[in-house]
Amino acid sequence: MKRIHLFEFEDLPWFPVFLRNYVTDFLRFLANATKMFLPILPVLVKGIHAGKTGHFIDLGSGSGGGILSLNEALLKKIPHLKIWLTDYYPNIEAFEYTQAKADNIEYVDKPVDARNVPEELNGLRTMFLSFHHFKHEDAQLILQDAVDAAHPIAIFEAQDRSLPSLLAMLFSPITVLLTTPFIAPLSLGRLFFTYIVPVVPLVALWDGLVSSLRTYSLEEMQELIDDLKGGDRMNWEMAKIKSGPGFVIYLLGTPK
């Protein structure tokens, strides 16, 4: 199936910030509750060591993704680990919630563009469930910026354009309805726009389906790498790893 770059509501500048946060909070809860990213722990550790700083900068963090569940496991291997959360639309409330759960997690309260990362944010760059938001030319700029800065980069996706992945997304509204009471911080607004006016379940359905259709295949990520200037200054590896009933696709680039 050819990659289709439709819009996602959470990418639209006019989409209300509080609704965007409700959706990304759901994704954060799901990622942490299922521990979907634990199978890629060795990949992440390898990238952190390649960054030579003992920390990583998460780009497009949304509401923090599966960082908390990963952090617990990472600290056992890298006790001095530091994690920085960033986003083009920073969800400060969610960042503060995540920071309060772990002393080694910090955040940037200003917009950070993954295509042009500030020099002071050095070390491994990560993207969890966010690389598919970028069109081909912008995705290539993200990789090119890492190459030019000589910083490692690790990209992780938990969906693809297969029929099983698309079918799984059809159940996302039900998952939203079942999990919302357990998503912190709980608010009347979250309950209202989930159960009374079901904007959040419907947005999760649409954005989930579009995420699958947007996700780069391993072959397409290789094409992005092949077109980089100086891409041969990095070692690249990619694979699809089983995670519970699903999987995680990853791309890791480390300076030679």
N, C-alpha and C positions, 0 to 999 in steps of 0.2 A: 504494500500500500504506500503510495507516494505521501511525503510529508505535506500537511496542510496547515498553513499558519493563519488560523482564525483568531478572533479576539478572545481574550479572557477578561471578565469584568474587573478582576483585581488589578489589571494593567491600565485600565482607563483612568485618565487624570480626573475626570468628573465623578467617578464612582465614589460615594461617600466613604470617608476614611473609617468611620466606625463600623460600617458593613464589611469593608475590606479586612479590618482587624478581626471581626467575628469569624470570617472564613479562614484566615491564616491561623487563628487560635485553634480552630478545629483541626487543621493539618498538624499543628504542633502537638496537640493532645494525641492524635492518632499515631504519629511517628514515635512519640515517647512511650505510649502505652503498649504498642506492638513491638518496640525495640527493633524496628525494621532494618536499621543501619548497622547493627552489631556485626553481621557477617563481613562488613568491609573494614573492620577495625585494623587488620594488618596493613591494608592499603593506606589508611589514614596515618597510622604510625610511621610508615615509610615516608610519606609526604612531609610529616612534621619534622622528622630527622633531616630530610633533604633541605628544609627551610633554614636549619641551623639557628633557630631563634627560640625553640621550645614552646612556640605557640602557633595558632592559626587564626586567620581572618576569614570569617564567614561572610560571603557576599550574597545579597538577596535573601537575608535571613527570614523575612516575613515576621512571624511571631516567635522565632527561635527554633522551629523545626524539631528534629530529634536530638538536639544538642545535649539536653540534660541526661538522657539515657546513655549517650555516647561518652559524655564527660566522666561519669562514674567509672566506666570501664577504662577510659584513657588514663585517668589519674593513677591507676594501679601500675601502669607501664611508664608513664611520664609524670612523676609527682610534681614537677615544677611547671606543669602545663598552664598556659594562659589562652583564653579564647576571647575573640572580639566579634561581637555581632554588629552587622551593618546592613543597611538597605537603602534603596533609592527613596522609598517611602517609610522611614523608620517608625516602627510601632513602639513608642517609648514605654507605654504601660506594660506591654508584653516583655520588652527588654528588661525592665525593672523587675518584673515578676521572675524572670529567668535568673537574673543576677542575684536576687535574694535567695535563690535556691542553691547557689554555688559561689564561693568566695573568689574563685579563679576566673569568673566570667565577667567581662566588661562589655560596654557597647559604645558606639559612636552615635551621637544624637543629631548629627547633620546628614543630609543625603550623601550617599557614596555610590558613584557610578562604577559598575563592574568593568566597564570598557576603559576606564581611566582611573585606576586606583591611586589615591594619594601616596606619595613616596614614604611617608612616615608609617604607613601600614605595611610592614614587611614581614616576610615569612610565608608559610603555605597559605594559598588562597583556596577556599572551598566554596562549592555551590551545591546545596542540597535541594533537589526538586525545583530548581529555578533556571537552569540553563535553557530549557525548552521555551522560555518566555521570549527569547531573543531570535530575531530573524537571522538568516545566514550571515549577512555582512556584519551584524552586531556580535553574533556568536564568535566570528573570526577575530573581531577586535578584542574581545575578552581574552582569547588565547594569545593574540599578538602582544597585548599589554603585559601578560605574564612573561612571555619570551623576552620582550625588550627589557623588562625589569630584572630578568634572571631569577624569578621567584617560581617555586613549584606551584602547581595548580591541580586540584582534584575536583572532579565533577561527578555527581551521583544523581541518578534518576530511578524511580521505582515504578515506572510504567513504560509501555511502548505502544506501537500502532497495531498490535495483534488483536484478534477478535476476543480472546479471553480477557485482555486488559480493558478493552472497551466495555465488555459485559460487566466486569467488576465495578466499573465506574457507575453503572446504572443503580447500584445499591447504595451509593454515597448519600442520597437524601435520607434513607432509613438509618444509616450510621450516624448522621448528624442528629436526627431526632432522638436516638437512643443515648448518645454520649453527651449532649449539651448540658444536662444537669451536673456533669462531672468536670466541665471545662472551667478553669479559673482564669480570670476573675469572673464569677457569675454575676449577671446584672439583669434588671428588668428588661432592658433593651435587647439583650441577647435572647431572652425567653420570648419576647414579643415578636421579634423578627425571625424566630425559628418556628414557633407553634401557632401564633395568631395570624401574622402575615408572613408566610414561609419563604422569605427572600433568601435566607442563608442556605436552606436545603437545595433550592433551585439553582442558586449561583454555584454551589458546590457540585451539583450535577453537571451543569454546562461547562464550568471551568475544568472539571475532571475529565470529561470527554475530550475537550479541546486540548488539554495537556497531553493526553495519549496521542492525538493526531499530530501534535507539534514536536513530539520527542524525537531527537536525532538517533538514528540507528548507529551501530558501530561502524558501518561502512561510511556513513555520512560524516561521522566525527573524524574518520581517517582522511576524508576529502578536505575537511577544514584544516587539518594538520598539514597536509601536503601543500596547501596554498599559503602557508605562513612564510614570512621572511625570516630566515634564521631559525626555522623550526628544528633544524638538525642539531641545534645547540642544546636540545632537550632530549631526554629519553622518554618515550611515550609507551604507555601500556593501557589496554582497555579490555573489558570482559563483562559478561553477565554472570552474576553470582546468585545462587538460590538464597532466599530469605523467607523462611516459613513457607506458606503456600504461594508466595510470590517470588520476586527477584529484585536485585539492584543492578543497574547498569553503571559502570564507572569508567572514567577516563582519568589517568594520572600522568602528569608531565613533570619531570624533575630535571634540573640543570645538570649537564654532563660535567 
